[in-house]
Amino acid sequence: MRQLNERGYTFIEAMAQLVVFTVFAGVLAFCMHYLYQFTHSAYAKEETEWELFVQYFETYLYDVVEVHTAYGHRGIQLEMDFNTVTFETSGQVIRKQVDNKGHEPALMRVQDSYYSYDGQMITIQVTFLSGLTKERSWYVAK
């Protein structure tokens, strides 16, 4: 018959297991925090819509001849060789208008917006209904 080890569970073994558990818990907490931050920023609807709006707005800046703020800095007017494009905030929507005809929604769920032009830089600042505030500036070469 085999004799069992009667020493039992030592304090050193308990400390080693506690250290291993602590390291794994720290790594797990870091991974969960990173995953939360990634999914929160990558899938935020306002973030995606803002970046799409920025790209859309930028396409109108290549052939600009004149720029004017409009509607008390709640809109901006881009004059080109053959047409005039206006981006303005109306209610909770930033909408685009070409030659004062029609209204095409460009960005939704907008609480407030501010457009400025200082002779070289166009700046648009938008606050969404969720409270998220985004701002972008462009250099306009005429």
Beta strands, then each sheet from edge to edge (+ up, - down):
strand 1: 64-70
strand 2: 75-80
strand 3: 84-90
strand 4: 93-98
strand 5: 101-107
strand 6: 110-117
strand 7: 121-128
strand 8: 133-139
sheet 1: 1+ 2- 3+ 4- 5+
sheet 2: 6+ 7- 8+
end
